Amino acid sequence: MRCPYCRHADSRVVDSREAEDGQLIRRRRSCPECGKRFTTVEEAVLAVVKRSGVTEPFSRTKIMSGVRKACQGRPVDEDAIALLAQKVEETIRAKGAAEVPSHDVGLAILGPLRELDQVAYLRFASVYKAFDSLDEFEKEIVALREAALSSDAAVARPR
């Protein structure tokens, strides 16, 4: 690592610490040439490959923006949206790939959004899955009702 003060080509790591739940590593470094200390931050970059083939950095803010649009007018608070975005990022990072298709990001949003708010889920799914007809909406609503009935039945079962 090049020293930002004297531009010497090497430096020595004095201390390393994880930050932001292990997503970042902060390293305290010392320059053997001028003796000054400086800090570097390392972050594993996660890239999203769009349908067009363009690659861009993963953005939790972008996830929150899309979910916020789907939740517009719904009783969903900002903290719940932020938590959903965090879950999505954790799911994507857990795959261990440096690049993920945008399709996988959309799939990672659908599950937590369904649990958060079913109407927002339908809104997001209709755009994400590109519903072309009322039949597709109806199929998705039937699937939501069946899932709700089966989860209600599981809760009501005596143990």
Buried (B, 14 or more C-beta within 10 A) or exposed (E): BEBBEEEBEEBEEEEEEEEEEEBEBBBBBBBEEEEBBBEBEEEEEBEBBEEEEEEEEBBEEBBBEBBBEBBEEBEBEEEBBBEBBBBBBEBBBEEEEEEBEBEBBBBBBBBBBBEBBBBBBBBBBBEBEEBEEEEBBEEBEEEBEEEEEEEEEEEEEEE
